[in-house]
Amino acid sequence: MRVNVLFVALAAPVFLSACAPSLEAPMDRGVCWHLVRDDAGKPRFNRLADNQPDLEHCAAQLEIMRLQFRSLGVSQERVTGAYQGQFLFLQREGVFTAQTVDGYRYPFMVRTGDGRLAVPGAMPRP
């Protein structure tokens, strides 16, 4: 009996966290979103651009926003966005995508030698 009680006490947080609602990326067609968190850490999506044909164009809009912030003196090394149910993560190494905000991130775009973004395989090999 004591073992069952101990198991329930230890397993309860795991089961409860599995039931907790996770953050979902907006599904609006063609809309690129910027994910921000308020002072309390609560996430909020800000509409960045409409009529974006694909994930690559949304990544470009997020990069433009990041560069504009930098020109204003605000250094943002990491930017998170969303496009049609997928998350985008702009980092120093490039752009990664994931189905969930805390899920495994797949490489989507890489930085070239001069810092621009390119689709892997699009760059000629030396």
C-alpha positions in Angstrom: 0.0 0.0 0.0 2.8 2.4 0.9 4.5 1.8 -2.5 1.3 2.7 -4.4 0.9 5.9 -2.4 4.5 6.8 -3.1 4.1 6.1 -6.8 1.0 8.3 -7.1 2.7 11.1 -5.2 5.7 11.0 -7.5 3.8 10.4 -10.8 1.1 13.0 -10.3 3.1 16.0 -11.4 4.1 14.2 -14.6 0.6 13.3 -15.4 -0.7 16.8 -14.6 1.9 18.5 -16.7 1.0 16.3 -19.6 -2.6 17.6 -19.4 -1.6 21.2 -19.1 -2.5 23.2 -22.2 0.5 24.0 -24.4 1.0 27.1 -26.4 -0.4 26.7 -30.0 0.8 28.7 -32.9 -2.0 30.6 -34.7 -3.3 28.9 -37.9 -4.4 32.1 -39.8 -3.6 31.6 -43.4 -0.8 33.7 -44.7 -0.2 35.6 -41.4 3.2 35.9 -39.9 3.3 36.4 -36.1 5.9 37.6 -33.6 5.7 35.9 -30.2 6.4 38.0 -27.2 6.1 37.5 -23.5 4.8 40.2 -21.1 6.5 41.0 -17.7 4.7 38.1 -16.1 5.9 35.7 -18.8 2.5 35.3 -20.4 2.9 34.7 -24.2 1.2 37.0 -26.8 1.2 36.8 -30.6 1.6 40.1 -32.4 0.6 40.2 -36.1 3.7 41.1 -38.1 2.8 40.6 -41.7 -0.2 39.5 -43.8 -0.3 37.8 -47.2 2.9 35.8 -46.7 3.0 32.9 -49.2 5.1 30.5 -47.1 7.3 29.9 -44.1 10.4 31.3 -45.8 8.8 34.7 -46.3 7.6 34.8 -42.7 11.2 34.1 -41.6 12.3 37.0 -43.8 9.8 39.3 -42.1 11.0 38.3 -38.7 14.6 38.9 -39.8 13.7 42.3 -41.1 12.0 43.1 -37.8 15.1 41.9 -35.9 17.4 44.1 -38.0 15.1 47.1 -37.6 15.2 46.7 -33.8 19.0 46.5 -34.0 19.2 49.7 -35.9 17.2 51.3 -33.0 19.8 50.0 -30.5 17.7 47.1 -29.3 19.8 43.9 -29.6 17.7 40.8 -30.1 19.8 37.7 -30.8 16.7 35.4 -30.6 13.3 36.1 -32.2 10.4 33.7 -32.0 7.5 33.8 -34.5 4.8 31.6 -35.9 3.3 30.8 -39.3 0.2 28.7 -40.0 0.6 26.5 -36.9 4.4 26.2 -36.9 6.9 28.0 -34.7 9.9 29.8 -36.1 13.1 30.5 -34.1 15.6 33.0 -35.4 19.0 32.5 -33.8 22.6 33.4 -34.5 23.0 30.1 -36.5 19.9 30.5 -38.6 16.2 29.7 -38.5 14.7 26.6 -36.9 11.1 25.4 -37.0 9.0 23.3 -34.6 5.5 22.1 -34.2 5.4 23.2 -30.6 7.2 26.1 -28.8 9.2 23.7 -26.6 9.5 20.8 -29.1 12.5 19.6 -31.2 13.7 22.3 -33.5 14.6 21.5 -37.1 17.0 23.6 -39.2 15.1 25.5 -41.8 17.5 28.2 -42.9 21.2 28.8 -42.3 23.3 32.0 -42.1 25.7 32.6 -44.9 29.3 33.9 -44.3 28.0 37.5 -44.4 25.0 36.9 -42.1 22.2 36.6 -44.6 19.7 33.7 -44.4 19.6 31.0 -47.1 17.8 27.7 -47.5 20.3 24.8 -46.9 21.6 23.4 -50.2 20.9 26.7 -52.0 24.5 27.9 -51.5 27.0 26.7 -54.0 29.8 24.5 -52.7 33.4 25.8 -53.0 
